[in-house]
Amino acid sequence: MGRFLTATVVAGVALGLTVMSASAETPKRGGIYEYGVKAGIPTYDLQGSGSYGTLHRTEQHYSLLVTFDWKNFPKITGDVAESWKISDDNLTYTFKIRKGIKFHDGTPLTSADVLASFNRLKSPKEGIISPRKAYFATVANFSAPDPFTFVVKFSQPFAFGLNLFATPYNAIYAKHDIEKDGNWHHKNINGTGPFRFVEHVPGKKWVAKRYEDYHFDDVYLDGTIAYKIKNITEPMIGGQIMAEMRSVSPPEKATLQKQMGDKITFHEKPTLSVWMVTLNSRLEKFKDKRVRQALTLCLDRHAGLDALSRITVTTRRTGYMLFGTQFAQDDSVLEKQLGFSPDIKASRAKARKLLKEAGAEGLEFGYSNRGVAHPYDQVGIWLMDNWKKCGLKPTMETNPTAKYKSMKTKGGFEATIDWNASFLPHPMLMLSKYQSYSFNPQNYSFTENPEVDKLYKAMNVEMDPAKLKKIAAKIENMVLDDAWFLPLGYFARSVPMLSKIKGYHITFTHAANNDWRGMWIDE
């Protein structure tokens, strides 16, 4: 007999991190939640995006198959699925779809919509971007045997399990919208989420209102407005916005605390977004491994990163896995890897030696930066300073989010600021980016690495946590040595929010829990 699950199940990941509790007061209905978003929106397509500019605006419009219970993370609860059954061999997942759910255009939701959505994620048609299609590599097929049953068959047991279907990017789209045009969702919205899309005034605001036919009763706000902002402190102090859902820097936090006192609350947690510099493998100047290794050896990940963390939202040194979590390597092990020695003087001497051997002393190269103040400007300046100390000659070009993203996805850069955002500290998520570009289009180095691909596939079906950690370490060390991706640190999240906003639960990533369910205004 398979396991029949209706309420919640615990995701198989040990976090070891504290979750802040939200207010237990009785929620009040009404009011407009006004928040700020620094980044522009490069696409409306939630499935195809990795930008918080998209996520912070569009998650509220969509539902997932199952979702995390943010009050009791990492428990999983149903969304459009009301129950599910997992076979004893872990190869078949059967989901029962709730009846009575309607898309915002009035069309009833059935398993056919769920099927079309996951087929779009797993096997996108030419021209459609599905950055996380590699997550579905072990899925043999999806099927919808009746209007309210959705079945997933795996080719082999899958270590990540049910978490795959709670991924915040895996929005359920309407089948008829998918069939209209593969890129219809790039500029259109039609979901079953708690808030309906009203209007987008480019460069100014994104407006939504409560969806009265939503399938849960925990939506208390009348609507939301996401304002495009350049900075956080002035609109918060001036009363234009009630929150900014990404993070404030330490100096911004100090200013807000001083000016607003107990009128503002800071929700804080380390995030699962690792920052890095990615090098473009299509360029001749980076093809010599010694050059790439020199670039990472120049970076002071000890005293240098500690100093940087005092002025912006970066944290201490780390590899590609978040420090202190179940599958991360210990600091003592990581310090033996390329670029992590505490002796920065010796590391930079080695970097200069490698550059000389490669005939690349005084190498000139461009660094592509995103036009969002924190932490991009601070990190960019820090990188310029570190590289110049090795005799390199970098130049920084800063562009608005849309242009920066376009340059990154099309390879129109030499070196670029980059990141990998996860929602669980699991190596399947944290190491997915480093697969070959042919498997994962979010590998912006455009490299092909069959050995990493092989290890990643082995990791996905390894059910023993100890063995899984060993495979993850092999991948991490291999990628660190290859030096196409130069890790900097994880993002320290501090969400500023008016104290009258209740019911919010901060998560380990600013990519999740942005549908505003359960939130209310105490006034």
CORFENKA-V405332 format. One line per field, one symbol per residue. phi: phi as a letter, one per 30 degrees, with the letter a starting at -180 (. if undefined). psi: psi as a letter, one per 20 degrees, with the letter a starting at -180 (. if undefined). burial: 1 if it has 9 or more other C-alpha atoms within 8 Angstrom, else 0. Layout:
phi=???
psi=???
burial=???
This chain:
phi=.ddcbbcbbdddbdcibdcdccdcdddcdjjcdcbcbdddcdaddddccbcdddddccedcbccdbbddddbecdcbdbddcaabcdddicbccccdddjdbdddjdddbddddddddddddbddejccbdcdddcdcddacabdaebbbbcccdaecddhdeedcedddddcdedddddaeceddbbbabbddbddcabceibabcbbeddcddbccccddabbccdbcbcddddddidbcabddlcdedddddddddchddbbccbadcccccacccdddcddcddeddddddddddddcddddddddcbcdcdeaddcdeicecdddeddddddejcddcdddddddddddddddibdiecacbdccdbeccedddddddedddddcidbdbcccbeeddedddddcidbcbbdaabccbbdcddddcdecdeedcbdddddidcbeddedddddddcdcdeddddddedddeddddddidbcdclcdccbcdbedddcicbdcdaddbhccididacca
psi=prpppheqqpqlppgkqppqqrqjrpqqqrqpoprqpgqrohqinhhjqjphhggihihiirrrgrrqoihkpkqprqehphrqppqhjkippopppqqipqrijipqprhhggghghhhggmqrpippnhkhhhjhjpgrqqnhrikpppppqhrqohhchhhijpiimqoqpghghhgphkhihjqpoajaipqpgqoopifrppqqpohjqjrkkohqhaqpoppqhrggghghijhqirpifqqrghggggggghicjiqqopqqqrkopqrppqoiiphhjhohhgghghhhipnjehghgghiiiakrarqrbiqpqirgjqqqhhghiirpjjpinhghghghghgggghikkpkppqqppqplpfpjggggggggggghhijjrmqqpppqqgggggggghiklrfqqqrropriqmphhgijhhjrqhhhoijnjikqpnhgggghghhhhjoiohghghggghggghghghhkhonqgrrpopoopppiiprjpoqrjqjirlkijqiqrpn.
burial=0000110100101000000001000010111111111111111111111001111111111111111111000111111111111110011111111100111100001111111111111101000101111110011001010001111111001111001011110111111011000111101001111111100000011111111001000011111111111001101110001111111111011011100100011011111111111111100001101111111111111101110110111111111111101011100001101111100100111111011101011010111111110111111101110111111111110111110111111010111110111110111111111111100111111110000110110111110000011011101111111111111111111111111011111111111111110111100
